[in-house]
Structures are given as structure tokens and as C-alpha cells.
């Protein structure tokens, strides 16, 4: 097992789904975890309790990752607790709501980009302020296969934001490697999380969408977390600016 002993990891949106699975898995490999959440305090507490039950070290920090002042305060609190941040996982994201392209308002597009793009900008900049002087660190951006296929019906705004995130990830990787910081992304396909429960609540629709996946099933959060753990480890140190699809072949 590739060890992350002594590493400190900040995961945004870690109260459920992929974020929670990553928090638990990275903790099991020796990392100290900062669990960020916005509104699901109960879920964040459960994440930390599960980590602590297995002997891990984790703290909770509430912050809206679209607001610079709150992001900076979160990072300062994390540094006060653990002294450093080695790995940032930009996981917080959302589709806001479904809409056809013709019905999508400017406000919906702006809100989607604020959550899926601005949050990555703000969190990365805040953490990089401390990573760059140390000349080491890793940033992992959680994208989506929607970026490549245009979204799965009434979600072009979400898909477009994830396409922008892919481009952003590649650009960050090229610029930040000068400082010893490695940036990569992961593009999950359909994953059994609260996100897809919200946007594909109809069981028949979910079954139809699952049928389009060559492996014929949706992923479990732990299957995405395993790739996050790989990118967080030294085993991936020669991988740079990649967007790894974890999609069952979709």
C-alpha cells in the first residue's frame, strides 16, 4: 500500500460521496484530513467520526469555497491545526439545477461557474501561497466525463464548466511544476452519490443511463477515491496535467 504517512490533505466538499470516500481512504493510508463542508454539517461530522474510529486524524472546517475570505480563513485554520497542506483535492462542485440550453439563464451559468471554477481558483491560490515557498505539493481537481460528452440532458452548463476545469487543470500543471507542484485531474462518470440522486432521481432514467456504460453499472465513490489516492501518492510523481477518466468505459 502506497503510504501517505505525515501528509496533510484538504478536501473540499467532503461531507458525502466522493469527498467522504477520499477522506476515509487517504486517512487509512496515514494522511491527516481537513474535511471541508458548506451546509451538510451532519455529514461532515460523520466523515470525521468514521476516520477517528479507525484511528485517523481529521478536523472539520465549514467554508463557502466560492467566497475568497472564507477560503482564506479555512486555509489559515488548517495551517494552524496541522502546520502545512501537502495535497489539495478540489472536489466541491454541483450542477445547481437542470435546464435546457434555451431556458438557461445567465444567472444559472454564472452560479455554476462560480461553484465549479471560481472555487478551484480561490482554493488553489490560497493553498499555493503556502505550497510554493516549500516547492512541493499536489493539487487534484475533480472534473467529470460530462466535459467530453456535453452533459446528460439539461446539463450543458455543468458540462461546460467541467470542460473549463479540464483546461484550467492542464494550464495549472504547466505553470506550477516550476515550483515542484504537481497538478492533475480526475473525470468520474456516473457515480452513486447524492449528486446523481438529485439529478437522476427516477430509477428508470438511472437504469437507462447505466445501460450506456460499457461496464453496465455506475461507480461507487470508493472507486473514484482509489484513483485520487494514486494521484496523491508518490507513485504518480511523473504524471502531470492529465485528466484521468474513471467512467467504466463511458
N, C-alpha and C positions, 0 to 999 in steps of 0.2 A: 504493500500500500504506500503510495507516494505521500510523504508526511508534509503537513503544513504547520508543524510544531513551532510555536512562537510567532506565527503570522497573525496580524490583526486585519480583519475583513469587515468592511462596511457594506451592508446590503440594503438597498432602498426597496421599499415595498415588501418587507419580509414577514408580514403577519399571516400569510397564507400562500398556497400554491407553490410556484417555482421558487420564490424567495424563501419561504419556510423550508422547503426541501433542501435548498442550497445551504441555508444556515445550519441545519442539523448535520448534513453530510460533511461540510467543511469543519465543523466543530469536532466531529468524530475523528478527523484527521489531525487534530491538535490546534486548530486555529481558534483565536478569540473573536467573538462575533458581536458586531453592533447591529441590532435589529431596528431598522427604521420603519415607522408606520405613519399614516396620516390620520385615519379615523377608526380603524379596527384595533382598538387598544386591547380588547379581549384576545384577539388572535395573536397579537404581538406578545402578550404575557404568556400565552400557551406555547408559543415558539421558544421563548426563553426557558420556561419551565421544563420543556422536553429536553432542551440542551443541558440544563443543570442536572436533571435527573440522571443523565448519562455521564455526569462528571465534567461537563464542559463549562466554559466561562463566557457569559453573554450579558449584554445590557440592552435596554430599550431606550430609543430616543425618538420622540414624536417630532415631526417636522413636515411642513409642506415643501416638497422639493422643487416647486415652481416659484418659490419666493426666496430671493437671494439672502435676505437677512436671516431667515430660518435655516437655510442650508449652512451658512457660515457658522451659526450658533451650534448646529448639530455637529459639525466637524470639530469645532473647538471643544465641545463636551466630550467627543470621542477621544480626542487627543489628551484631554485632562484625565480621562479614565485609563487609557492604555498607552499613552505616550507616542503613538505612531499609528499610521494606517498604511498597511502594505498593499492591500488589494481593495479596489472599489468595484462593486457589481451594481451597475445601473439597471435595476430591474423594474422599478416603478413605472407603470405605463397604463394605458387604457384606451378604449375606443370611444369613450364618453357616451355616445348613443348611435344607433343606426340611422342612416339617412341615404336616400338615393342621391346621386350626384346633382341632379337638377334641384332637389329640395335642400341641399346642404347650404347652410348659411355661412357667412364669413365668420360669425362668432364660433360656430362649431369647428371650422378649420383652425381658427386661432387657438381655441381651447385645446384641441387635440395636439397641435404642435407645441403648445406651452407645456403640456404634460409629457409628451414623448420625446421632445427635442430640447426645449429650454431646460428641463430638469437635468438632462445629461450634461449640458453646457455648464450649468451652475454647480452641480455636484463635482464634476471633473475639475473645474477651475479651483474650487475650494480645496479639494484634496491635493491637487497638483502643487499648490502653494507650499505644501509640506513634503511632497514626494520629490520634486525637482531638486531641492538642495541636497537630498540624500542620494540622488542619482539612481534610484531604483523604485520599482513599484509596478503594479499591473492594474489595468482597467479592462473590465469585461462588460460590454454593452449587450443587453438582451433585445434583439430585434424580433423579426417574425418572417416566416415564409410568405406572408401576405405581401411583403415588399416586392417579391418576384412575380406573384400571380395576380396582383391588383386587388386583393381582398376577396372575401367570400360573400358577396352580395351586400349592398348597402353599407359598405365599409371602405370606400375608396379613400376617404380622408385618413383613416387609420393606416391603410396600406402605404399611402404616400408619405406619411410621417416616418414609417419604418424604412422606406426607401431612402429618405433623407438621413436617417440614422446610420444606415449602411455606409453611405458616402462619408458621413462625418467620422465614422469609425476608422475608415481607411486613411482619411486625412490626418486624424489624430495620431494614428500609428506612425505615419511617415515623419511627422513633426516631432513627436515626443521621444522617439527612440534615441535621439541625440542626448537625451538625459537619462538613458537607461530604462525608460518606462515602456513597457510592452502593452499594446492595446489590440484587442481582438473582439469579435462579436459572435453571438450565437443566434441562429434563427430557428426557433422552435416551430413546428407545425401545430396541429391541433393537440392540445394538452388538457387533461381532465382537471380543470381549475375553476374557481369562481368566475373567471373572465369568460370562459366559454359557456358556463352555466347561465350567465347573464345574456350573452349574445346568440346562443343557440339553445334556448330553453325547451324547445319542442323536441321530444325524444325521436320522432320520425325524421326530423330535419337533421339531428345529430347523426342518426344512423345513415342517412343518405350521404352526408359529408364524410363519414368514416369510410364509406364504400369507395370514395375517390382516393383513398390512401392505399398504396400498393401492399403495405403490411396489414391492412384491413382492421386497424384499431387506432384509437387515439393514444397518445403517450401519457404516461404517468409523470408527475412532477420530478420524481427521483431520477428519471431517465434524462431529463434536461440537466438536473443537478450534477450528474456524473460528468457531463461534458464541461460544466462550469468548474468542477473540481480539477479536471485535467488541465484546463487553461490557467487555473490558479497555481498549479504546481510547476516545479522546475522541469518537468517532463516536456513542457510546451515552450521552452525558452527560445526556440528557433522559429516559432510560428508568430507571424506579425501581420496585422492588418487583414486577417481572414474573417469571413463570416461563415461559420460552420453551421450547415443545415442539419437539424435533428428533427426529422419530419416523417420518418417511416417511408421515405421514398417519394413523398408527395411533391 
